[in-house]
Amino acid sequence: MYTVYGIKNCDTVKKALAYLKDKGLDYSFVDFKKQPPTATDLQRWAEGFGELPVNRQGTTYRKLKADYEATDAAGQLALLQANPSAIKRPILEGPDLLLKGFDPAQWPTA
């Protein structure tokens, strides 16, 4: 069973969910707009990725960039929790698996 974190109307998330459905893989979806990530989620992802999963290409991050870069780690966590659109998506968690973004070559096939 996999858990996909993201925003339901994001095109990349839509592609990722369609991919999992097409492969017949069981998953649950957590919509950041309805259930923002917890500090624990963000810390777990930061440990797994070696950094916080920030979407530096997105408009939300560009608006927050100065504040994000000027604050400490706790402030960065708080900014991402308050502005989940600034998080790279989707995030896929599964047994022994943690991925950010959607790349079919890296995602599970069975």
Residue pairs with C-beta under 8 A, 6 or more apart in sequence:
1 26
1 27
1 28
1 94
2 20
2 25
2 26
2 27
2 28
2 92
2 93
2 94
2 97
2 108
3 27
3 28
3 29
3 30
3 92
3 93
3 94
4 13
4 16
4 17
4 20
4 27
4 28
4 29
4 30
4 90
4 91
4 92
5 29
5 30
5 32
5 37
5 41
5 87
5 89
5 90
5 91
5 92
5 93
6 12
6 13
6 16
6 29
6 30
6 31
6 32
6 89
6 90
6 91
7 13
7 31
7 32
7 33
7 84
7 85
7 89
8 14
8 29
8 31
8 33
10 89
10 90
12 89
12 90
12 101
12 102
13 89
13 90
13 102
15 102
16 90
16 92
16 102
16 107
17 27
17 29
17 90
19 102
19 104
19 107
20 27
20 107
23 108
23 109
23 110
25 108
25 110
32 84
32 85
32 87
32 89
33 84
36 81
36 82
36 84
37 45
37 80
37 81
37 84
37 87
38 81
39 77
39 81
42 52
42 53
42 77
42 80
42 81
43 77
45 52
45 53
45 91
45 98
45 100
46 52
46 53
48 98
49 98
49 100
52 76
52 77
52 80
53 87
53 88
53 91
53 100
54 61
54 68
54 80
54 86
54 87
54 88
55 61
55 85
55 86
55 87
55 88
55 89
58 85
58 86
60 83
60 85
60 86
61 68
61 86
64 79
64 83
64 86
67 75
67 79
68 76
68 79
68 86
71 79
79 86
80 86
80 87
88 100
88 101
89 100
89 101
90 100
90 101
90 102
91 98
91 99
91 100
92 98
92 99
92 100
92 107
94 108
97 108
99 106
99 107
